[in-house]
Amino acid sequence: MRILFMGTPEIAAECLRALLDAGMDVRAVFTQPDKPQGRKMRFTPPPVKTLALERGVEVFQPTRLKKCGDLLRSIDPELIVVAAYGRILPKEVLDYPRYGAVNMHASLLPRWRGAAPIQRAIEAGDTLGGVTTMYMAEGLDTGDVIFSEETQISPDDTGGTLRNRYAKMGGELLIKTIRAIEDGTAPRAPQPEEGAVYAAQITREDCRVDFARPAREVRDLIRAMNPDPGAFTIYSGAPMKLYAASLGHTEGEPGTVVSTWEGIEVACLEDSVVLTDIAAAGGKRMSAKAWLNGHRIEPGTKLGE
């Protein structure tokens, strides 16, 4: 079956790797344009492009999918496979392949439709997650479900660890899905609207820690945004990135440092969090203990202002 793969970030690259390793006939890849990254703002190819070129797969980076008719006809895919592409596919693209288009989504649909399902699930304190393959429709992640696979989300999971697990699960589920489509046994179950939740795109303000929330919510936000885009607070007038925290039981005015014994313990609306992995402004990521060896932060200091 001739496949056109569409995807952009690392989780999509791992799905593409799984398809190629399984011998799937991936004829071409669509991915987002190269973007400037880092302090020097050098144009950097997305992970899917890098992998595809390494494996000898032709890469296209269209800016407008509505003008890709000739390109689609030249590739002539029988199936489009999508994983975290980052663009909405127009009807003329969805309708082109004989077997349609399928998507690997990083949630148990209909929960967490949208752009940031992994971070939103952890932020919400979900304990059950998973991946879903579905037939694509014009709505946002509303297509009929093909297969899904569950996994537990532990209190130690971060956005990074869950993304890595979903990447492996997603690749395996896509292989199962494609083979079922090829032999005509793929199921098709409409999504219920009950339980549908939208996973909105992450903004910078979403990453700002509000210590006037219960400690568990603060901890979950920090782990959800680890390693990227990274939660933060304000210390001494500059952003401080927060990557990991544990729960404490000290009461105090929200945002106030109450101890520096095991890390930077900060009072929340209920209980406290101990910040254990940070990056101060202009500095590298390190343990809070290591940072405290060279910096003094007095109990009573207010973070977030």
N, C-alpha and C positions, 0 to 999 in steps of 0.2 A: 504494500500500500504506500503510495507516494505521499509524504508528509511535508507540510510547511510548518515549521516551528516558530512560535512567536513568544519572546520573553526577553527580560532585561537583566535583573539583578542576580546575585549568587544563587538564591534558591532556584531560580529558573535554569541557571547554568547546570546545576546538579541534576535537574530533571532531564535536560538535554543530554548530559553525559550518560544517564541511565538508558535513554532510548538508543543512543549510538552504541553503547556497550552491548545492548541486547540485539543489535543488528537491524534496528528499524531503518527504513529507507527515508531518511530525512534529506530531502532534496535541497532545501534552502532554509535560511533563518531570517526572520524580521526582528530587529531590535531597535531600541531608542538610539538617537544620535549620540556621538561622543559628547561629554560635558566637561567643563573645566572643574578641576578638583584640587584640593590642597592649598597651601599658602601661596604657591606660585601660580595657581589657577591654570595648570596645564590640562589640555584636552586629553581625556582618558576614556578609552573604550569600555563599554559595559562588559561585565563578566561573560555574558552569553556570546558576544562578538569574539572575545579573546579565545574562548573554548572552540567555537565553530571554526575559526581560522586555523587553530592548531589541528583540528580533525579534518580539515579539507572541505568544509561545508561552506557553500556560497552564502555571503551575508549581504543583506540589504537594510538600509536605515531610512525608510521613507518618512517624510514629515507630514504627508497627507495621504491617508489610506484610500480616500475616495478617488484618487487619481492613479490607482495601482492596477487598473484593469488589464493593461497590456502586460504588466509584470506578472500578474496572477496567471494569465493565459500562457506565458512562457514557462512558468514553473509547473503549471497544471496539477496542483495537488488534489489528491482524492480525500484528504483529511487535513484540517488545520488543527494543530495542538497548541494551546496557549497556557503559559504559566507566568504570572506576574509581568505581563507585557507593559502595562502602564498606559494603554490607549484603548478606547472603546472602538470595537470593530463595527463598521457600517454594515447595513443589511446586504449590500451587494457583495461584500467580502464573505459574510457569514453564509450566504446562499450559494457561493461558487462551488465548493467541493462536493463531490458526490455523497460523501458521508457526513458533510457538515463540519462544524467546529466544536471541539471539546476543550474544556478548561479545567486545570487543576487549581483549586482554591484552598487556601490554608486555613480552613475552619470547617466545622460541621454545619453545613448549611441547613436551614436558613439563618442560623446565628452567625453574626459578624460578616454580613455582606459588605463589600466595599474595599477600600484601599489599604487599611492597616489592621487586618484581623488578628495578627499575632500579638502586637502591642496592646490592642484593645482588650483581648481576652485576658492577658496577664494583669493589666491595669484593673480590670473588673473583678479580679480574684477568682476567675474560673478554675475549676479543678479538673474539668474534662474538656479535651480539645480533639483535634484531628484534621484530616484532609478529605476533600471531596472532589470527585470528577463529575462534570455535568455537561450536558449539551448546551451550547451557548445560545442565548436569545438576545433580543434587543434591550431588555431590561438589565439593570445592574445586578449581576450574579443571581438571576432569578430563573435560570434554565432548569430543565428536568435533571434530576440527579441520576447518575449512573452507578457509581460506587462510593463508599466512604469508609474510612478507617479511623478508629478512635485511639487516643492515647491519654494517659493521665498527665495533668500539669501539676508538678510538685511545687512546694513553696520555694525550692531552690532554683527552679527554672527561671531563665532570663529570656529576653527577646532573642538573644543570640543562640542559646542552647535549644530553644524551641524551634527556631528557624532551621537549625541544622538537622534536627530530628524530622521536621516536616519535609525538608528537602529529600531525604532518603525515602520517607514514606510516600511522598508525592511522585517520585520517579517510579517506584514500584507499582503504585496504583495506576499511573498512566500506561505502563506496559500491560497491566491486566486489562485496562479499558480498551486499548487499541486492539489487543488480541480478541477480546469479546466482540468488538465491532466487526473485525475481519471475519469471524466465524458466525456472525448473526445472532449471538446470544446476549448482547449487551442489554441490561434492563433499562427502564425509563420510568422514573417516578416523579410526578410533579411535586414541587416544593410547597409545603404548607406555608401560609402567611403567618400563622400562629407561631410565635417564637422568633420571628424575623427581627434582627438587630443590625443597625448600620455601623460599620467601623470606619469612622471619618478619618480623612487624611490627617497625619500628625502635623501640628503647627508648633512653632517655637514656644508659644504661650502654653501649649499643652504640656511641655516639658518642664515648666517652672514648678517647683515643689511648693505646695501650700501647707505649711506646718499646722495651720488651723483646721486640719482634717485628722481623723483617727490615725494612729500610728500604722495600723495594718494597711490602710489605703496609701499612705505615704511610701511605705516599703514596697508595695506592689507597683506603684508608679515608677519608682527608681529601677526595679528589676525589669519592668516592661521596656524601658527605654535604654537598657544596657544590651549591646554596646553603642547602638546608635538609634536615634540621634543624640541620646544622652540627656538625662534629667539634670536640672541645675538649680542652684539657689544663688543668692547674692551674699558675698562676704567681703567686707571692707570695700564696698562700692564696686566690686567686679564679680563676674560670674564664676562660680565654682561648680564644676561638673560632679555629679554624684552617680556612682556606678553600682554600689552595693550597700545594703544596710540590714541590720538585724533589729528585732523588736526588743525594746526595753520597757521598764515598768515605773519609770520616774515621772512624777507629775511636775508641771511648771507652766509658765506662760508660753504658749505656742511660739516656736521659733527661737527659744532661748537655749543656749548651750548650758547643760546642767552637769556635765562631766566630760573629762577627757582621759578617763582611765583605760577603756578598751577601744577607744576610737573617739569620734566626736558625737556625744550623746545629746540629742536635741529634743526638747519637750514638744509634744503634739497636742491636739485637742483632747485626745485620750492616750495616756501612756507616753512613750517616747520611742525614737529610733536611734540606733547607734550607727552612724555613718562609718563604714569600714573601708571603702574604696573610692577615692576621689581624684580629681585633677584641679588644682588651683589655677587661677588665671595665668596663662602663659606657661604653665608647668605640665609635666607628664603625668599620666595616670599612675597612681601608687596607692599603697595602703595608707589609711588615715594615720596609723601608728607611725609609719615611716615619715610622713609629712610632719607630724607633731614633734618628731625629734629635732626638726630644724625651725619650727614655728611655734609660737606661743599663742594660744587662744584661751582667754579667761572664761570660766564659768560666768554666766550672766550676759555674755555677748549675744547679740540678736542677729540671727541670720535672716536673709530674705529682704533686707531693706537697703 
